[in-house]
């Protein structure tokens, strides 16, 4: 049975940076899909803001063409599309310029007293000045909400300044710091998997778990984002937000309820318990690397520096051995890994339980592998519990390592909203539980800043790996030193 999708209240949403990749590739298609499912009331407005010198009809056509490039159907004769397009208004505005004329922008809202939302699909350096200009021109009426994309800043001090300046204009309960991984269905299911099943909680600790692996692998390169990426790198772009948030959901203590601040407070405790990685520990706990020319699916691809057009010390891959200093996780390492131009695109969390204390079968029956809980976030969302079982048939005991498999595609109707669709509706509903609180962001930066500073002090600690592989050999050695290895479903 499919879940009934409830409409949200009427709203006026302005998207700054509306001609950029995020708005055209993710936000506007997500809003269109919610319109198709009748979640968006007809009276709502979507006000697109950018510096491009185009008008509203040209912007609507730009949105339609971009959608057609990435989805089936061209929409020219689609009445649902045309009804949605009527909600779109384009306003040319340099929102950073304090002397710019905001008259057309204000007029687009009219005299409506509906919920007012501002989505900043912009570089983090623009969050504060745009917020301040919204206040200067009286646009942040009571009840307004603002959405900030990750990453918030480029280090702790930048993040704190952004939070302080935006916080002078919008209250903390009106700031939605978005991380699209938190909107994924499989990520949301983590809390229910842990706290809705008695099976796991008694052994979800150092007594039952040997280690945890979290991998977010991409097969694409930096591409059109190369200029931005060279200022960020894998640590800022992925670890500081996506991977640490996933780690928090795995490692947090049971909350008393699922209210926003209850859950976020438990996640904050995990971040504060993260053991700092000192400069002298870097070679044992952190690997950073950059992809060189290689091949993906038989197609030759260039190296990162070839794409960028100049030499660079920016990492496109990072692997980290993280440790949490509390009673639950003492002695249990969390191995975090992310990279571009890897062999395939996937994101998963692997909980590896400890081996059985005594092997009761004969040596020739086969090897007993530790149980693993594999939570696949993308693609093919699902959960697999790897168990040992007897291979059926006569002639003695033969062991086989097999999964109990929960495939979302096979078990549920595949019509639930994707991450951005879910998060946009959560902003409109005011559900802060899917978004990061200020102290979470700043604690994550405090931890990653020590790694960034160590890299500055050791500029030659950058390895290479061929595009189309799973990272440098040093990444495998990071686990091999602990007599462990990265999980590979093709080896099970």
C-alpha positions as CSV (number, residue, x, y, z in Angstrom):
1,X,0.0,0.0,0.0
2,X,1.4,3.4,-1.0
3,X,1.7,6.1,1.7
4,X,-0.8,9.0,1.3
5,X,1.0,12.2,0.6
6,X,-0.5,15.1,2.5
7,X,-0.5,18.6,1.0
8,X,1.5,21.4,2.7
9,X,0.2,24.8,3.5
10,X,0.4,27.5,0.8
11,X,3.8,29.2,0.6
12,X,5.9,31.6,-1.3
13,X,9.4,30.2,-2.0
14,X,12.2,32.2,-3.5
15,X,15.3,30.4,-4.8
16,X,18.5,32.5,-5.0
17,X,20.9,31.1,-7.6
18,X,18.0,29.8,-9.7
19,X,19.9,29.4,-12.9
20,X,22.6,27.2,-11.2
21,X,23.0,23.5,-11.4
22,X,21.5,22.8,-7.9
23,X,18.3,24.8,-8.7
24,X,17.8,23.5,-12.2
25,X,19.0,20.0,-11.6
26,X,17.5,19.2,-8.2
27,X,15.3,21.9,-6.5
28,X,12.9,22.8,-9.4
29,X,12.4,19.1,-10.6
30,X,11.7,18.2,-6.9
31,X,9.1,20.9,-6.6
32,X,7.6,19.8,-9.9
33,X,7.3,16.2,-8.7
34,X,5.6,17.4,-5.5
35,X,3.2,19.4,-7.6
36,X,2.5,16.3,-9.7
37,X,1.6,14.5,-6.5
38,X,-0.7,17.4,-5.4
39,X,1.3,18.3,-2.4
40,X,1.8,21.9,-3.4
41,X,-1.3,24.1,-3.2
42,X,-2.2,26.0,-6.4
43,X,-1.9,29.4,-4.7
44,X,1.8,28.9,-3.9
45,X,4.5,30.9,-5.7
46,X,8.0,30.0,-6.7
47,X,10.2,33.1,-7.2
48,X,13.4,32.5,-9.0
49,X,16.3,34.9,-8.4
50,X,19.6,35.2,-10.3
51,X,21.7,37.8,-12.1
52,X,21.1,36.4,-15.6
53,X,19.4,38.9,-17.9
54,X,16.3,36.8,-18.9
55,X,12.6,37.1,-18.3
56,X,10.0,34.8,-16.8
57,X,9.0,33.0,-20.1
58,X,12.7,32.4,-20.9
59,X,13.3,31.0,-17.4
60,X,10.3,28.7,-17.6
61,X,11.6,27.3,-20.9
62,X,15.1,26.9,-19.3
63,X,13.6,24.8,-16.5
64,X,11.6,22.7,-19.0
65,X,14.6,22.0,-21.2
66,X,16.8,21.1,-18.3
67,X,14.1,18.8,-17.0
68,X,13.8,17.1,-20.4
69,X,17.6,16.6,-20.5
70,X,17.5,14.5,-17.3
71,X,14.0,12.9,-17.3
72,X,11.7,11.1,-19.6
73,X,9.3,13.2,-21.5
74,X,9.6,16.7,-22.9
75,X,6.6,18.3,-21.2
76,X,5.6,20.6,-24.1
77,X,2.1,19.2,-24.2
78,X,1.9,18.3,-20.5
79,X,-0.9,20.2,-18.8
80,X,0.5,19.5,-15.4
81,X,3.8,21.0,-16.4
82,X,2.1,24.2,-17.7
83,X,0.1,24.5,-14.5
84,X,3.3,24.2,-12.5
85,X,5.2,26.7,-14.7
86,X,2.5,29.3,-14.0
87,X,3.7,29.2,-10.4
88,X,7.2,30.3,-11.6
89,X,8.3,34.0,-11.7
90,X,11.8,35.1,-12.5
91,X,13.4,38.2,-11.0
92,X,16.8,39.5,-12.1
93,X,18.7,40.6,-9.0
94,X,22.2,40.8,-7.7
95,X,21.2,39.9,-4.1
96,X,24.7,40.6,-2.7
97,X,24.8,44.2,-3.9
98,X,23.4,46.4,-1.1
99,X,22.5,49.1,-3.6
100,X,20.5,46.8,-5.9
101,X,16.8,47.6,-6.5
102,X,14.7,45.0,-4.7
103,X,11.5,46.5,-5.8
104,X,10.7,43.8,-8.4
105,X,11.5,41.0,-5.9
106,X,9.2,42.5,-3.3
107,X,6.5,43.0,-5.8
108,X,6.7,39.3,-6.7
109,X,5.5,38.4,-3.2
110,X,2.7,41.0,-3.3
111,X,0.6,41.6,-0.2
112,X,0.4,37.9,0.6
113,X,0.8,36.8,4.3
114,X,1.6,33.2,3.4
115,X,4.6,31.4,4.7
116,X,7.7,32.9,3.2
117,X,10.8,30.8,2.4
118,X,14.2,31.7,1.1
119,X,16.4,29.0,-0.4
120,X,20.1,30.1,-0.9
121,X,21.4,27.8,-3.6
122,X,24.6,29.9,-3.5
123,X,28.2,29.6,-2.4
124,X,28.5,29.7,1.4
125,X,30.4,33.1,1.3
126,X,27.1,34.7,0.1
127,X,24.8,33.4,2.8
128,X,25.5,36.2,5.3
129,X,25.3,39.2,2.8
130,X,22.1,37.9,1.2
131,X,20.5,37.3,4.6
132,X,21.5,40.8,5.6
133,X,20.1,42.3,2.4
134,X,16.8,40.4,3.0
135,X,16.6,42.1,6.4
136,X,17.7,45.5,5.0
137,X,14.8,45.4,2.5
138,X,12.2,44.1,5.0
139,X,11.7,40.8,3.3
140,X,12.3,38.6,6.4
141,X,8.8,39.0,7.8
142,X,7.9,37.2,11.0
143,X,7.7,33.4,10.4
144,X,10.0,33.5,7.4
145,X,12.5,30.6,7.0
146,X,15.8,30.3,5.3
147,X,17.6,27.3,3.8
148,X,21.4,27.1,3.7
149,X,23.2,24.4,1.5
150,X,26.1,22.5,2.8
151,X,29.0,23.1,3.5
152,X,28.4,25.9,5.9
153,X,31.8,27.8,5.5
154,X,35.2,26.3,4.8
155,X,36.4,25.9,8.4
156,X,35.2,26.5,11.9
157,X,35.8,30.2,12.0
158,X,34.1,30.8,8.7
159,X,31.1,28.6,9.8
160,X,30.8,30.5,13.1
161,X,30.8,33.8,11.3
162,X,28.1,32.7,8.8
163,X,26.0,31.3,11.7
164,X,26.4,34.5,13.7
165,X,25.5,36.8,10.8
166,X,22.6,34.8,9.5
167,X,21.5,34.2,13.1
168,X,21.1,38.0,13.6
169,X,18.5,38.0,10.9
170,X,16.8,34.7,11.4
171,X,16.2,32.8,14.6
172,X,17.8,29.3,15.0
173,X,14.4,27.7,14.6
174,X,14.0,29.4,11.2
175,X,17.4,28.3,9.8
176,X,17.3,25.0,7.9
177,X,20.9,23.8,7.2
178,X,20.3,21.2,4.5
179,X,22.3,18.0,4.0
180,X,20.5,16.0,1.3
181,X,21.8,12.7,2.8
182,X,19.6,13.3,5.8
183,X,16.6,13.2,3.5
184,X,17.3,9.7,2.1
185,X,14.7,7.1,3.0
186,X,17.4,4.6,4.0
187,X,19.1,7.2,6.3
188,X,15.8,8.0,8.0
189,X,15.3,4.3,8.5
190,X,18.5,4.0,10.5
191,X,16.8,5.3,13.6
192,X,13.9,2.9,13.3
193,X,16.2,0.0,12.4
194,X,18.2,0.7,15.6
195,X,15.5,1.7,18.1
196,X,12.5,-0.1,16.7
197,X,14.0,-3.5,16.9
198,X,15.1,-5.1,20.1
199,X,17.3,-7.5,18.1
200,X,20.1,-4.9,17.6
201,X,20.3,-2.5,20.5
202,X,21.7,-5.0,23.1
203,X,24.7,-5.7,20.8
204,X,25.0,-2.2,19.2
205,X,28.1,-1.3,21.1
206,X,31.7,-2.4,21.7
207,X,30.6,-5.7,23.1
208,X,29.0,-6.9,19.8
209,X,30.5,-4.7,17.1
210,X,34.0,-5.1,15.8
211,X,34.1,-2.0,13.6
212,X,32.0,0.2,11.3
213,X,32.6,1.3,7.7
214,X,30.9,4.2,6.0
215,X,31.6,4.7,2.3
216,X,30.3,7.3,-0.2
217,X,31.9,6.6,-3.5
218,X,31.3,8.5,-6.8
219,X,32.3,7.4,-10.3
220,X,32.1,11.0,-11.7
221,X,35.0,13.4,-11.6
222,X,35.0,17.0,-10.5
223,X,33.7,18.1,-14.0
224,X,31.9,21.4,-14.1
225,X,32.4,21.8,-10.3
226,X,36.2,21.6,-10.7
227,X,36.8,25.3,-9.7
228,X,34.6,25.0,-6.6
229,X,36.0,21.6,-5.8
230,X,39.6,22.7,-5.9
231,X,38.8,25.1,-3.1
232,X,37.0,22.5,-1.1
233,X,38.2,18.9,-1.6
234,X,36.8,15.7,-0.4
235,X,37.2,16.4,3.4
236,X,35.2,19.7,3.3
237,X,32.8,18.6,0.6
238,X,31.8,15.2,1.9
239,X,33.3,14.2,5.3
240,X,32.5,17.3,7.3
241,X,28.8,16.9,6.6
242,X,27.6,13.7,4.9
243,X,29.9,11.1,6.5
244,X,30.0,12.6,10.0
245,X,26.2,12.9,10.0
246,X,25.9,9.2,9.0
247,X,28.3,8.3,11.7
248,X,26.3,10.3,14.3
249,X,23.1,8.3,13.4
250,X,25.0,5.0,13.7
251,X,26.7,6.0,17.0
252,X,24.2,8.2,18.9
253,X,22.6,7.1,22.2
254,X,18.9,6.2,22.1
255,X,16.9,9.5,22.2
256,X,13.9,9.8,24.5
257,X,11.8,10.7,21.4
258,X,12.2,11.7,17.8
259,X,11.7,15.4,18.3
260,X,14.1,17.6,16.4
261,X,16.2,18.9,19.3
262,X,16.2,15.5,21.1
263,X,17.8,13.8,18.1
264,X,20.2,16.6,17.3
265,X,21.4,16.8,20.9
266,X,22.3,13.1,20.8
267,X,24.2,13.6,17.5
268,X,26.1,16.5,19.0
269,X,27.3,14.3,21.9
270,X,28.9,11.9,19.3
271,X,30.7,14.8,17.6
272,X,32.0,16.1,20.9
273,X,33.2,12.6,21.8
274,X,35.2,12.2,18.6
275,X,38.9,11.7,19.4
276,X,41.0,14.5,17.8
277,X,43.4,13.3,15.2
278,X,46.8,14.8,16.0
279,X,49.5,15.6,13.5
280,X,51.7,12.8,14.7
281,X,48.8,10.3,14.1
282,X,48.0,11.4,10.5
283,X,50.0,8.7,8.8
284,X,48.3,6.0,10.8
285,X,44.7,7.3,10.7
286,X,44.2,9.4,7.5
287,X,44.8,8.8,3.8
288,X,44.3,11.5,1.2
289,X,44.7,11.1,-2.5
290,X,43.9,12.5,-5.9
291,X,42.8,10.5,-9.0
292,X,45.1,10.2,-12.0
293,X,44.1,9.2,-15.6
294,X,42.4,5.8,-15.8
295,X,39.3,4.1,-17.1
296,X,35.7,3.6,-16.0
297,X,33.5,1.0,-17.7
298,X,36.2,0.7,-20.5
299,X,36.2,4.4,-21.2
300,X,39.4,6.4,-20.7
301,X,39.0,9.3,-18.3
302,X,41.4,12.1,-17.5
303,X,43.1,12.8,-14.1
304,X,41.9,15.5,-11.7
305,X,44.7,17.9,-12.7
306,X,44.0,17.3,-16.4
307,X,40.3,18.3,-15.8
308,X,41.4,21.3,-13.7
309,X,44.0,22.6,-16.1
310,X,46.7,23.1,-13.5
311,X,48.5,21.3,-10.7
312,X,46.7,21.0,-7.4
313,X,47.2,19.7,-3.9
314,X,43.4,19.2,-3.4
315,X,42.3,15.7,-2.4
316,X,39.6,13.9,-4.3
317,X,39.7,10.9,-1.9
318,X,40.0,10.6,1.8
319,X,39.9,7.7,4.2
320,X,39.9,8.1,8.0
321,X,40.0,5.9,11.0
322,X,37.8,7.8,13.5
323,X,37.4,6.8,17.2
324,X,34.6,7.8,19.6
325,X,35.7,8.2,23.2
326,X,32.7,7.0,25.2
327,X,31.5,3.8,26.9
328,X,29.5,2.5,24.0
329,X,32.2,2.7,21.4
330,X,35.5,2.4,23.2
331,X,37.9,0.4,21.0
332,X,35.5,0.3,18.0
333,X,37.0,2.2,15.0
334,X,34.8,3.9,12.4
335,X,36.4,3.8,9.0
336,X,35.2,6.7,6.8
337,X,35.9,6.7,3.0
338,X,34.8,8.9,0.1
339,X,36.2,9.7,-3.3
340,X,35.6,10.7,-6.9
341,X,36.3,8.6,-10.0
342,X,36.0,5.4,-8.0
343,X,35.0,2.1,-9.6
344,X,31.3,2.6,-9.1
345,X,28.8,4.9,-7.5
346,X,27.4,3.7,-4.2
347,X,26.9,4.7,-0.6
348,X,26.7,2.2,2.3
349,X,27.1,1.7,6.0
350,X,28.6,-1.7,7.1
351,X,28.3,-2.7,10.7
352,X,30.7,-5.7,11.2
353,X,29.9,-7.7,14.3
354,X,32.6,-9.5,16.3
355,X,33.5,-13.1,15.3
356,X,31.9,-16.0,17.2
357,X,34.0,-16.8,20.2
358,X,34.4,-20.5,19.4
359,X,34.3,-22.3,16.0
360,X,32.2,-25.5,16.4
361,X,32.6,-26.7,12.8
362,X,35.5,-28.7,11.2
363,X,38.1,-26.8,9.3
364,X,37.1,-28.4,6.0
365,X,33.5,-27.2,6.3
366,X,34.4,-23.7,5.3
367,X,35.3,-20.4,7.0
368,X,32.9,-18.7,9.5
369,X,32.6,-15.0,8.6
370,X,31.5,-12.4,11.0
371,X,27.9,-11.2,10.7
372,X,27.5,-7.9,8.9
373,X,24.6,-5.5,8.6
374,X,24.9,-3.7,5.3
375,X,22.8,-0.6,4.9
376,X,22.8,0.5,1.2
377,X,21.9,4.2,0.8
378,X,22.3,4.4,-3.0
379,X,21.7,3.0,-5.5
380,X,19.3,0.1,-4.8
381,X,18.4,1.2,-1.3
382,X,18.1,-1.7,1.1
383,X,19.3,-3.5,4.2
384,X,21.1,-6.9,4.2
385,X,22.1,-9.0,7.2
386,X,24.9,-11.3,6.3
387,X,24.6,-14.7,8.2
388,X,26.3,-18.0,8.2
389,X,24.1,-21.0,7.3
390,X,24.5,-24.6,6.3
391,X,24.5,-25.3,2.6
392,X,21.6,-27.8,2.0
393,X,22.4,-31.3,1.0
394,X,23.9,-34.6,2.2
395,X,27.5,-35.4,2.9
396,X,28.4,-33.4,5.9
397,X,28.3,-29.7,7.0
398,X,29.3,-27.1,4.4
399,X,29.0,-23.5,5.3
400,X,27.6,-20.6,3.2
401,X,27.6,-16.9,3.9
402,X,24.2,-15.5,2.8
403,X,22.2,-12.4,3.1
404,X,18.7,-11.8,4.6
405,X,17.8,-9.1,2.1
406,X,15.4,-6.2,2.5
407,X,15.2,-4.4,-0.9
408,X,13.3,-1.2,-0.9
409,X,12.4,-1.6,-4.6
410,X,11.0,-5.1,-4.0
411,X,9.3,-4.5,-0.7
412,X,7.8,-1.0,-1.1
413,X,6.1,0.8,-4.0
414,X,8.8,3.0,-5.5
415,X,6.9,6.2,-5.3
416,X,8.2,7.8,-2.2
417,X,9.8,11.3,-2.5
418,X,13.5,11.5,-3.1
419,X,15.8,13.3,-0.7
420,X,15.4,16.9,-1.9
421,X,11.6,16.4,-2.3
422,X,11.3,15.2,1.3
423,X,13.5,18.0,2.6
424,X,11.7,20.8,0.8
425,X,8.4,19.6,2.2
426,X,10.0,19.4,5.6
427,X,11.1,23.0,5.4
428,X,7.6,24.1,4.5
429,X,6.2,22.0,7.4
430,X,8.9,23.4,9.8
431,X,10.3,20.0,10.6
432,X,13.8,20.8,11.9
433,X,14.6,17.2,12.7
434,X,16.1,16.5,9.2
435,X,18.4,19.5,9.4
436,X,21.7,20.3,11.2
437,X,21.7,22.6,14.2
438,X,24.4,25.3,14.5
439,X,26.3,23.6,17.2
440,X,26.5,20.3,15.2
441,X,28.0,22.2,12.2
442,X,30.6,24.0,14.3
443,X,31.6,20.8,16.3
444,X,32.1,18.9,13.0
445,X,34.3,21.7,11.7
446,X,36.4,21.8,14.9
447,X,37.3,18.1,14.4
448,X,38.0,18.4,10.6
449,X,40.0,21.6,11.0
450,X,42.7,19.7,12.8
451,X,43.1,17.4,9.8
452,X,43.1,20.3,7.4
453,X,45.8,22.1,9.4
454,X,47.9,18.9,9.5
455,X,47.7,18.7,5.7
456,X,48.8,22.3,5.5
457,X,51.8,21.4,7.6
458,X,52.5,18.3,5.5
459,X,51.8,19.3,1.9
460,X,53.5,16.3,0.4
461,X,51.1,13.7,2.0
462,X,49.0,13.3,-1.1
463,X,48.8,9.9,-2.9
464,X,47.5,9.1,-6.3
465,X,45.1,6.4,-7.5
466,X,44.0,5.6,-11.1
467,X,40.5,6.7,-12.0
468,X,38.1,3.7,-11.9
469,X,39.7,2.1,-8.8
470,X,38.6,2.1,-5.2
471,X,41.3,4.5,-4.1
472,X,45.0,4.2,-3.3
473,X,46.7,1.1,-1.9
474,X,47.3,3.2,1.3
475,X,43.5,3.1,1.9
476,X,43.6,-0.7,2.1
477,X,46.6,-0.6,4.3
478,X,44.7,1.7,6.7
479,X,42.5,-1.3,7.6
480,X,45.1,-4.0,6.9
481,X,47.2,-2.7,9.8
482,X,44.2,-3.6,12.1
483,X,43.8,-7.0,10.3
484,X,40.6,-5.7,8.6
485,X,39.6,-4.9,5.0
486,X,37.1,-2.8,3.2
487,X,33.9,-4.6,2.6
488,X,33.3,-5.6,-1.0
489,X,30.0,-7.2,-1.9
490,X,31.7,-8.9,-4.9
491,X,33.9,-10.9,-2.5
492,X,31.0,-12.3,-0.4
